Amino acid sequence: MKKQEEGTKKMFRKFFPDVYMESTYKIDFQKLYEKGYRGVIFDIDNTLVPHGEPADKRAVELFENLKKIGFQCCLLSNNQYERVNSFNEQVQVQFIENAHKPSRKNYQKAMELMGTSVKNTVFVGDQLFTDVYGAKRTGIYNILVKPIHPKEEIQIVFKRKLEKIVLYFYEKEQKKKER
């Protein structure tokens, strides 16, 4: 049984985030800047605001702060232009809609738009199989955050059940490292 569990864990590692946090709004971006990061790519829905919601005061303040620190930012979303553009009207950063995450192509395009590279870019998102997996495949440091709101589209609800299994093994491995 132990050997089977090791095989399962190994299979899931490609989905493990570099960091798993409670919220986008708890990330110490100043510290990331001091470590040399210069670009942040964000998913929107359930990462920055509840699904389908416009940018709220907290999101607007986050982007204002990131710009003050010196970060370049880009929104990377699988949503269509109307959704991404309407959110971006409030935060005014680069964006790519209909990104086809986890494809590497638009993670790379986002870095081009920001003038950054895999070495100095961070990705922040709430989904393992699209957001984190795409960032990992591209070689970008990534932070998984817990979804802001439980209301989600049906295809995401199904993926969340699978994510729970992967996160079980991720958290088990993290506890092992801490010991």
N, C-alpha and C positions, 0 to 999 in steps of 0.2 A: 504493500500500500504506500509506503514511504517513497519508493522509487517512482510510482505512478504520479504521486503528488509533485515530486521534483520535475517530472516531465511536463506536467500541466503548468507549473510555475514558469518553467523555461519558455514554454509556448506563449504565455501571457506577457512576458517581460517586454516585448516590443510595444506593448500598450501602456506600460508603466510610465507615469509622469515623472519628470525630474523632481517636482515638488507638488504636494497636494495641500491646498489651503482652504480655509473656510469661505473666503470671499475675495474678490478682486480688490475690494476696498480695504483689505488688511495687508496687502502687499507693500513692503517697504521699497518703493521705487527709488528713493534717494540712495539707499544702500546698493541697489542694482547699478545705478549710475556710477557710484564710487568704485564698483567692481569692473567698470569698463563697458557696460551695456549702453547702447545709444539709440536703439530702436525697439519699439514695442508693437507687436501685432496683436490685435484683439478680435475675438469673436464678439458678437453683439448680444444676441438673445440668450437670456439666462446667465450671461457672463457679466454684462454691464447693467442690464435692465430686464424686467420680466419679458417673456416672449411677446413680440409685437408692439411693445410700448415705446414711446418716444424717449429721447434722452431726458433724464430728469436732472434736478439740481446737482445731485451727487456725481452723476456722470460728467456733467459740464465742468464742475469743479475739479474732478480728477484730470481731465484733459488740459485744463488751464494750468494745473500744477505740473503735469508732465512736461508741458512746453516750457514752463519757467525753469524746471530742472535742466532742460536741454535735450529732452527726448524728441525723436521723430516718431510719429505714430501712424498706424495704418489699420483700418478695419478690414477684416477678411471674413466674408460671410457667404454662405451658400444661398442666402435669400436673393431675391430679385432686386433690380435697380431701385424701384420705388421705395422699398423698405429701407435699404441701406442709405440711400441718398437722404431720405427724410430724417433718419437718425443723425446723419452726418451734418445736416444743416445746423444743428445745435453745437456740435463739437469741432467742426472745421479741421479735419485731418484728411490724409489720403484714404482712399477706400477701393476695395475690389468686391464687386457683387458676383453672384453666381460662380463662386470660387471652385466648386467641385472638390472641396476638401474630402478626403485626405490627399488628393493629388499634390505633388510637390510644386508643380508649375506656378501656381499663384502665391505660394509662400515665397518663392524666389522673386516673383514679380513685385511683391510687397517690399522686399528688401531693396530691390532696384529703385522703387519709388522713394524709399526713405534714404537711400544712399548708405545702407548698412550691409553687413555680411552675417553669415551664420555664427561667427565668433562674437558679434556684439548685438545680437537681436534676441529678444525674449518673446515667446508666444504665450498668451493667456486665453484659456477657453474652458468650457464646462463639460465637454464631451470627450470621452476617451477615443472612440473609434473614428472620429472625424478630426477634431481639433488636435489632440495630443499625438495621435498616430501620424498625422500629416506633418506636424512639427518635428517629430522624431525622425521620420523618413527623410526630412530635409536637413537634419542636423542642427536644429534650433533648440536652445534651452527652452523648456516649457513648464508652465505652471497650470495645473488643473485646479479649478475652483468648483466648489459645490454650487449646484444650480440655485439661482436666486428665488425661483418660484416653482411650485410643483405642477402648475398647469403647463402641459406640453402637447405637441402634436403626437398623434398615435404612433408614428414610426419611431419617434424618439422614446416614447414610453417603453416600447419593446427593447430598444437598445439599452435603456437604463437597467433592465433586468440582467442583461449580459454584463454590463459594466460592474454591477454589484459583485459578480463572481471574480472578475479581474481585480477589483479593488480589495477583495478579501485576501487574495494572494499578495498583492502589493503591500497592504498594511501588515500582513504577517511577516513579510521580508523586512519591512522597516523596523518592526519590533525586534527582529533578530539582529539587525545591524546596531540597534541601540544598546543591546546587551553586551 
